[in-house]
Amino acid sequence: MDELIGLILLAVYITAIVGFAAIVTYAVIKIFPTKRTPSKPDKPDKPETPSGDGSGQGRLFRRAKRGAA
């Protein structure tokens, strides 16, 4: 009988922890909501021209140069 009560209390404990986490998550989302539409970035004074060597802004990997091993 003690084992059954222990298992029930364990299930209640786990449910309480998950419920508390859900309540905290809900509260944080209500207190600090995200913007629905992202703001547009400022336009630069002059547009950047790509140099072709893969060093442009926003490029994750450099382009491999042809003929180089």
C-alpha positions in Angstrom: 0.0 0.0 0.0 2.9 2.4 0.8 4.3 1.7 -2.7 1.0 2.6 -4.3 0.8 5.9 -2.4 4.4 6.6 -3.2 3.7 6.1 -7.0 0.6 8.3 -6.8 2.5 11.1 -5.0 5.3 10.8 -7.6 2.8 11.2 -10.4 1.2 14.2 -8.7 4.7 15.7 -8.1 5.6 15.3 -11.8 2.3 16.8 -12.9 2.7 19.8 -10.6 6.2 20.5 -11.9 5.0 20.3 -15.6 2.0 22.5 -14.7 4.2 25.1 -12.9 6.5 25.2 -16.0 3.5 25.7 -18.2 2.2 28.6 -16.0 5.5 30.3 -15.9 5.9 30.0 -19.7 2.4 31.4 -20.3 3.1 34.3 -17.9 6.4 35.2 -19.6 4.7 35.1 -23.0 2.0 37.4 -21.8 4.4 39.8 -20.1 7.0 40.0 -22.9 5.2 39.4 -26.2 7.1 39.3 -29.4 6.6 41.6 -32.3 4.2 40.3 -35.0 6.0 42.0 -37.9 9.8 42.4 -37.8 11.0 46.0 -38.3 12.6 46.8 -41.6 16.4 47.4 -41.5 17.7 50.9 -42.3 18.8 51.4 -45.8 22.5 52.0 -46.3 23.8 55.2 -47.8 25.2 53.5 -50.8 24.6 49.9 -51.9 27.4 47.5 -51.5 28.7 45.9 -54.7 29.6 42.3 -54.5 33.3 41.7 -55.2 32.9 38.1 -56.3 35.4 36.8 -53.8 32.8 35.5 -51.4 33.6 38.1 -48.7 30.2 39.8 -48.9 28.2 40.4 -45.7 25.8 37.7 -44.8 27.7 34.9 -46.5 28.1 31.8 -44.4 30.9 30.2 -46.3 33.6 31.7 -48.6 33.4 30.7 -52.2 36.1 28.4 -53.4 38.4 30.0 -56.0 38.5 28.1 -59.2 41.8 26.4 -59.9 42.8 26.3 -56.2 43.0 22.9 -54.6 
